[in-house]
Amino acid sequence: MLLRLWGTRGSSPATLGHDRAIELIERLVRTAHDKQITDLDQFLKACQSGELGHPLDYGGHTPCSEVETADGRFVIDMGTGLREFGTKYLKTEKEFHIFVTHMHWDHVMGLPFFIPIFVPGTKIHIYHVHKTTPQSVRGLFDGVHFPVTWENLGAEVNFHQLKLYEGKLFGETTITPYALDHPGGSFGYHFSRDGKSINIGVDGEYKRVSREDLGADLKYYQNLDVLLFDAQYEMEELAIRFDWGHSSATIGVDLALREGIKNLVLIHHDPWATYDKLKGSVANAARYSASNVPDHKDVWDKIGQNGPNIISGFDGLEVKA
């Protein structure tokens, strides 16, 4: 299985405007200077190879993720990253499977710009736990919020309501919704196939982190290959953002250490977060993880890995389970 990220910003998109572009160029030029790279062709090759840093920028699309298995492609959330996904597979795919965590703006604003929804002969399946999802999705195409009405869409759109904790089978891939802590309710999705597992844990505040408090949701975090985790804020920022529905990298690290999660991928980046802040956040999380691995030595000795890999997600990142 493969996790591919099409959008990693939370709350709203973050554009690469003039000032941010200048900051990016200045950072790359200074790094190139330190490496004694003065030729423009060498500079370009260094940018492409990752010699000047990777990623060069984290991107600005709101949440949209893809899990690819031998049974097909499965999309989670319809943020602005969905536009890029639709453009790439417009000519090769005629049927799409989209799983909705919840209906907040940043997770649905990409659907009106998902080109396949306008193409006759295309089938789009939208899977959801919230009962009101069909009504909310149709409301995006009311002729007021978007000029094209629902009745004038070209594709056939089918809604499928899922039951919490009840897995849905696609070939040999099982996809199971579970509960997250978020205002209005949000639901994660656990993907499993051939002994591998990927968990989509966005949007979640993770007020429940102990095994007892997680209750029925606990098993969806245990022995994961990949957890996509909501890390919008630093711990000190959470103190004044209680009940906003988002978490911090440190909480994710504690969960990963205890439950044996091999790869912790941090996303839902704050739209105001700079490159340096995101780079520093993942570095701090990695240091925190390394210093606490000895307390969970028995877990990681069994896995044969020296603690979880801590990865800061960016638009275009791929992580294999």
ABEGO torsion letter per residue (X at the ends): XBBBBABABBGBBBBBBAAAAAAAAAAAAAAAAAAGBABAAAAAAAAAAGAAEOBABAEABBBBBBBBBAAEBBBBEABAAAAAAAAAAAAABABBBBBBABABAAAAAAAAABAAAABBGBBBBBBBABAAAAAAAAAABAGAABABBAAABABBBBBBBBBBGBBBBBEABBBBBBBBBBBGEBBBBBBBBGGBBBBBAOBBAGABABAAAAEAAAAAABGBABBBBBAABBAAAAAAABGAGBBBAAAAAAAAAAAGBABBBBBGBBAABBAAAAAAAAAAAAAAAAAAAAAAAAAAAAAGBBEBBBBBBBBGBBBBX
